[in-house]
Amino acid sequence: MAAKVGVLLCGCGYLDGSEITEAVSLLIALDKRGAQIECFAPDAPQADVVDHAAKTSEANSRNMLNEAARIARSRIQPLSQADASQLDALVIPGGFGAAKNLCDFAAKGAQCTVRPDVARLLQAMHAAKKPIGLACIAPVLAAAVFGKLNLKPTITIGTDKGVADAIQTLGGIHRDTSPADICVDDANKLVTTPCYMNDVGAYTVFQGADKMVEAVLKLMGTR
């Protein structure tokens, strides 16, 4: 039976939503392995909206679910419908949206809080011993949620010292990795990869995402 994997998105575009190359790389890696993909996003406004050409803020509002539907080709559900008991694994791409919309790390750093619906899903997946993969900046979600529970999540965002220090403050353990490498925390069933936390090309991002998905699916067999 095909693995049913949730993909948590939060908009469309690296400056205010999910990073598109990372999200698509994860979708391709999952599809390559025959996974059944279930995309989700919060049905709520983005924290902000950025003109990606000018890299300036816009005054209008956009909905995370509506925007993420662009990546998911309209096959997406509200995060409120995500049920850990119906999923075998969960993966989350990065992009500033992960640090603005799914939590407020972009504004508050190590003092951040995670959206309650996101925290609940992460906790439910962990309690059911189901693996979670997080790319780019998204690993801070694991640090914020599982660090508070003293689970000492071991994760990577690459080699960015400022973010690594914040992860340690949140109760996580950071491991430096190269751009296309992964960090596997067997105890907490977490797999993380840096992706665009580095100045790299799209193929390097895909390599990391592909390795991450492979490791996530392998962890499914160790429940």
C-alpha positions, 0 to 999 in steps of 0.5 A: 500500500502506498504511503500517505504523506502530508505536505504542509504548505503556507502560501506560494513564494519564498519571501512570504509563503512556501518556497516553490522549488523546495515544495516541488522538489518534495512533491517530485521525490514523493511521487517518484516513490509512489507516495500518496500525497495529501497537501494542506495549508492553514485557511488564514491570511499570510503574515504579510505579502511581498512583491517578489520582483521588487522585494517590497511589502504590499498592502493587500492580504492573501490567504495561505490556502488559496495561494498554496493551491497554486503549488498543489494544482488545486489538490489541497485541504485546509490544515484543520482537516489534517488528521495524523491518524490518517497520515504515514508521514509529514513533510514541510518545505521552507521559505520565509512563510514557514518562519512567518506564517507557521510560526513567528520565528522571522520576527521573534527568533528564539522567543517564537511561538508556533501556530496552535494547529501546526503544533498540534499536528506535529505533536500528534505525528510524534506521539504516533511515532510517524516521521516528519521531514523539514526543509530549509528554515522549517526545522525551527518548527521542530525545535520550538515544538519539541524543544519545549517538551524536552525531547531534544530534537536533533536537526539541521538548517545547514551552517547558519550560526544565528539560526543554529544558536536560536535552535539551541536556545529553543531546546533543540540540538543543531548539527552542521551539514553541507547543502545537499545533506540531511540530518536524521534524528532516529529517536524523534523520527525527524529528518531535516535538510538545509536547501535554500538556507545556502546560496545554491542552485535548484538541483542541490535543493532537489538532492537534499529534498530527495534524500530527505524524502528517502529517509522519511519513508525509511523511518516509517518502517521503524514504528 
